[in-house]
């Protein structure tokens, strides 16, 4: 306060304009935070009298969260550190532990795991010293539970998330409760209990959409749930929650955090629904909105661009994008393996997808199964393809989603067709086509039609085959799917000539036959079973219309295959 003078000359106190501005600034910061105007909140918190160091621990917590939401990750950690210190100075070790747990998660997510573990250690020490630790005791379990989840230790993750959830329920903390339920659902899916895991994810989304959960946990839950919906082929849920996330982001214009992941999820849905130009636009927008340490958004932005480029036949550009996606730390599969297959290198595709599947957790392996089937069929290992198709069928029996029904039927039809069961293949491919029509996925519908045409031709139904090919060709051309168009044209041209070409694997087998070696020796060189080699030989004899190994060898020399 400053001194002034009354009319009678007596001194009176007068408000200090600078203090009034500072007080009003703090009030505006709090109001902006409450109204989810994150950019304004950061602006006013920065301009309070005495700077951030003069703020209370609670105001600093608000400041840190607002900074996080506008993409200022480093500033969020700086301010969060001040909040932690302010809570300690105010004799509130429980709040200090809670803030330390948040700093642990934020540091790990920003690509600073050592700093994150340091904050986790401090939070744990503070919690251990408390007589009544409250919600902080649950929050401190979340980073440890996530570490177990990412390490593939589902039982340990389930235990830790369960304990955190019990504490959250007892203390009434919705944020810790949301993290615990989200993690429990993810761990259940990882452990192979997809139905239970999805129910948990639905439940946590109820609390998020009802506005019961804070903004940062809400964003994390949205993105994680949508990612797991894609992983488990829950297309309807992915669409529903992506729309909800889109609305949530639009309602907060200054939001930067999570907007990149939102656009990456939108890109994946656009691609599936055949809107490839829109998918590229969304993925590029996701790339533009990337912030430091947001590895999930970085992977999605580059991977979705790579997928559209691969489907369009722009292989060099696609490979560059897959490489950028890999920089996030995640394996860009199955896209990269499918790229090798599209390039005509099934053996390399097979090696890549097998290596990826061997190291994947159950949920991720399920996501790889459709590609495994197609690659193993192309590489000539129908036994491996059948195993993968049967795994999809087993999943479909416990998951009634239309997308999984379509994928499972297509995989079964693909294997049946390669094994010579054209009639059975046609029935299953027709089921897949109908399911993909229901899902609104025109490119996948066209893929079904292309295989149905092959089945028709194998059954001497050439007119029906031609109709399916024309419909598939139209859909492929509309989207600029050059590799699929080229494959369709090759198939039609070969059928017109009446001499279906050998697959790359069959050519490999024929070359080894021409060397005069046995089926067992061929199996050893190609890492196949003797049964698979015998099936390849049978297919070679049928396609070339030759009766013996000697005649097949003569064909190989005549056509310069050896």
HELIX and SHEET records of a PDB file:
HELIX    1   1 UNK A   17  UNK A   34  1                                  18    
HELIX    2   2 UNK A   38  UNK A   46  1                                   9    
HELIX    3   3 UNK A   52  UNK A   54  5                                   3    
HELIX    4   4 UNK A   57  UNK A   69  1                                  13    
HELIX    5   5 UNK A   73  UNK A   89  1                                  17    
HELIX    6   6 UNK A   93  UNK A  109  1                                  17    
HELIX    7   7 UNK A  113  UNK A  129  1                                  17    
HELIX    8   8 UNK A  136  UNK A  150  1                                  15    
HELIX    9   9 UNK A  154  UNK A  171  1                                  18    
HELIX   10  10 UNK A  174  UNK A  190  1                                  17    
HELIX   11  11 UNK A  194  UNK A  209  1                                  16    
HELIX   12  12 UNK A  215  UNK A  231  1                                  17    
HELIX   13  13 UNK A  235  UNK A  250  1                                  16    
HELIX   14  14 UNK A  259  UNK A  272  1                                  14    
HELIX   15  15 UNK A  276  UNK A  288  1                                  13    
HELIX   16  16 UNK A  295  UNK A  312  1                                  18    
HELIX   17  17 UNK A  315  UNK A  326  1                                  12    
HELIX   18  18 UNK A  335  UNK A  342  1                                   8    
HELIX   19  19 UNK A  346  UNK A  358  1                                  13    
HELIX   20  20 UNK A  362  UNK A  379  1                                  18    
HELIX   21  21 UNK A  382  UNK A  398  1                                  17    
HELIX   22  22 UNK A  402  UNK A  418  1                                  17    
HELIX   23  23 UNK A  422  UNK A  439  1                                  18    
HELIX   24  24 UNK A  442  UNK A  458  1                                  17    
HELIX   25  25 UNK A  462  UNK A  479  1                                  18    
HELIX   26  26 UNK A  482  UNK A  497  1                                  16    
HELIX   27  27 UNK A  504  UNK A  513  1                                  10    
HELIX   28  28 UNK A  519  UNK A  526  1                                   8    
HELIX   29  29 UNK A  530  UNK A  544  1                                  15    
HELIX   30  30 UNK A  549  UNK A  558  1                                  10    
SHEET    1   A 2 UNK A   2  UNK A   5  0                                        
SHEET    2   A 2 UNK A  11  UNK A  14 -1                                        
END                                                                             
